[in-house]
Every structure is written in structure tokens, then in C-alpha cells.
Amino acid sequence: MNREQTVEHIRVALSKVLDREIAQLSEDVRLVEDLSLDSTSVIELLMALEDIMGVELDVEDLQPEVFETVASLADYLVT
């Protein structure tokens, strides 16, 4: 999966979690500051990404830096 596809999956997952359409998503969008995600919505985002991408993410392995921006989350998911 390439980076563009990964960012698109994040956009779809965020639309689902935030219960509103996100038409475009820049990689520099900050998840907490710009989109007002809290700890509960971060967990919901991870679950949505698992469903959409067909992967299993290890929450024990995740560091807070992963959730700073769309770019940092995409970096984690692509690796």
C-alpha cells in the first residue's frame, strides 16, 4: 500500500469517527489540535483503520508522536 492510499484510508476513518465528511485531508493536519480528537476518538480511529485497511494494530506499540499529524500516522501505517 502506498502513502497516497494510506492517507485516503485515514481520511475515510476520520470521517467515520468524527461523523462528518472530510472531503480533503492534508498531511499536516494535527489530529488533536485541528480535529479535536481525544483518547476515545483515537481508539475509535485505530479500530476504523483496522477495519478499512484489514490490518491489526498493536496499541502497546504506539507512541503519542504517532498521533501528532496525519503525516506521522501515515508514516507509522506505511512502515
C-alpha positions as CSV (number, residue, x, y, z in Angstrom):
1,M,0.0,0.0,0.0
2,N,1.4,3.4,-1.0
3,R,1.3,6.6,1.0
4,E,-1.5,8.2,-1.0
5,Q,-3.7,5.2,-0.3
6,T,-2.8,5.2,3.3
7,V,-3.8,8.9,3.7
8,E,-7.0,8.2,1.9
9,H,-7.8,5.4,4.4
10,I,-7.0,7.8,7.3
11,R,-9.4,10.3,5.7
12,V,-12.2,7.7,5.4
13,A,-11.6,6.5,9.0
14,L,-11.6,10.1,10.4
15,S,-14.9,10.8,8.5
16,K,-16.4,7.8,10.2
17,V,-15.0,8.6,13.7
18,L,-15.9,12.3,13.5
19,D,-19.3,11.5,11.9
20,R,-18.8,14.2,9.2
21,E,-17.5,14.2,5.7
22,I,-13.9,15.2,5.3
23,A,-13.5,15.9,1.6
24,Q,-9.8,16.6,1.6
25,L,-7.1,15.9,4.2
26,S,-3.7,17.5,4.2
27,E,-0.8,15.5,5.8
28,D,0.0,18.5,8.1
29,V,-3.4,18.4,9.8
30,R,-2.9,17.9,13.5
31,L,-5.2,15.2,14.9
32,V,-5.7,16.6,18.4
33,E,-5.3,20.3,17.9
34,D,-7.1,20.7,14.5
35,L,-9.6,17.8,14.6
36,S,-10.1,17.7,18.4
37,L,-9.5,14.0,18.7
38,D,-9.4,12.8,22.3
39,S,-8.3,9.5,23.7
40,T,-11.6,7.8,23.0
41,S,-11.7,9.0,19.4
42,V,-8.1,7.9,18.9
43,I,-9.1,4.4,19.8
44,E,-12.1,4.6,17.5
45,L,-9.8,5.8,14.7
46,L,-7.5,2.8,15.3
47,M,-10.4,0.4,15.1
48,A,-11.8,2.1,12.0
49,L,-8.3,1.9,10.4
50,E,-8.1,-1.8,11.2
51,D,-11.4,-2.5,9.6
52,I,-10.7,-0.3,6.5
53,M,-7.1,-1.5,5.9
54,G,-7.6,-5.1,7.0
55,V,-4.7,-4.9,9.5
56,E,-4.2,-5.4,13.2
57,L,-2.5,-2.6,15.0
58,D,-0.7,-3.2,18.3
59,V,-1.8,-0.4,20.7
60,E,1.0,-1.3,23.1
61,D,3.5,-0.4,20.3
62,L,2.1,3.0,19.6
63,Q,3.7,6.2,20.9
64,P,1.9,9.5,21.3
65,E,4.1,11.0,18.5
66,V,2.2,8.8,16.0
67,F,-0.9,10.8,16.5
68,E,0.5,14.3,16.1
69,T,-0.4,14.7,12.4
70,V,-1.9,12.8,9.5
71,A,1.7,12.5,8.2
72,S,3.0,10.9,11.4
73,L,0.1,8.4,11.4
74,A,0.7,7.6,7.8
75,D,4.4,7.1,8.4
76,Y,3.5,4.6,11.1
77,L,1.0,2.8,9.0
78,V,3.2,2.6,5.9
79,T,6.1,1.0,7.8
